[in-house]
Amino acid sequence: MKPMVLAAWLLGACSPLAWAQGAPEAADPGARIAAERQQLQMEREAVEREHDERQRACWQRFVVNSCLQQVRRERHAALDPLRARELALNEQERAWRSAQREERLRDKQDRGAAQP
């Protein structure tokens, strides 16, 4: 496995462990979503750092363009699962916010119906 892909895989594999050790309560989806966004950002930064290091190393080689293309491909391969997780997280956040909005509207209607 390539170093960049391996690093991204290890970060992804370790994230459930981080959740099990000190994850926010499931009762607060907002905190869980924020924590997961922070985890995604840390993983993305690690992939970007690895990409920058490998890109710098390419400039020391004779076949620079080929090396740079390979590094870009590996970067995209490492970022694709992070993008998919981010899209899923965005969907969860939209559903959570919609549920909150509906609950506020129901409470407002209930209060309006209770007052004579």
N, C-alpha and C positions, 0 to 999 in steps of 0.2 A: 504494500500500500504506500502511496506517495506520502511524504512528510506532511504536506498541507492538508490532505484529505484525512490522514491519520489524526492530526491535531484537531480538526473539526469533529471527527467521529468521537474522539476521546472527550472533548468538551460536551458533546451531545449526550454521551453515555454517562457522564458524571452529573449532569443536571438533575436526573431523578434522585440521585443520592443527596444532592443539596436540598431538594424539596423534602425528603424524608427526615433530614436532620433538623431543619429549622424553618420549615415552610409556614407561611401565614395560614391562619385558620381558613377553612373553606367557607365559613360563614361570611367572610368579607371578600367577595369576588373582586372588588376594586383593588384591595391590597395584593391579592394573588396575581391579578393581571399586571399591576405595576412591578411586582417582583419578577415576574416572567419576562416582562419587557426589559428590565435591567439585566437579567441573565442573557437574553438574546443580544443585547448591546455589548456585553462583555465578550461573548463568543464571536460576534462580528468583528470587534476590535482585535481579537487574537488572530483571526483569519487575515485581517488586513495587515497586521504586523508581520506575519509569516510571509504574506505576498510581497511586501516591501523588501524584506530581507532577501527573498529568492530573486526578486527583480534586480536588486543590486548585484547579486552574484552572477546574474546573466551577463552583465556588462563586462565581466572579467573573462568571459569565454570568447572563443573565435566565432561561433555561430550564434550571434546575439538574437537575431529575429526569431529563429526557431525556438530558442530557449524562452524568450518573452511570450511567444504564443502559447507554449506549454504551460507556463506559469499562469497566464490569464485563464486558460481552460480549467486548470486546477482550482483557481480562485472561484470561478463561477460554479464549479462542482461543489465546492465547500460552502458557498453562500446559498445555493438553491434550497437545501433543507431548512436553512434559517429563514429564508423568505417564505417558505411554505408554512413554517411554524408561526411566523408573524402574521400572515394572512388569516390563519385559523384563530389566532389570538384577537385580531381585529374583529372577526366575526363574533367571537364570544363576547367581546366588549360591547359591540352594537346590540346584541341580544340582551345583555345585562342592563344597558342603559334604557333600552325600550321597555323592559320589564319594570324598571324603576319609574319611568315616565307614566306608564299605565297605572302603576300602584298609586302614584301621586294623584292622578286624575280620579281614580276610584275613591280615594280618601276625600278629595275635594267634593265629589258628588255626594258621598255619604254624609259629609258635614252639612252640605246644602240641603239634603233631604231631611236631616234630623232637626234642622231649625224650622220652626213654624212660620 
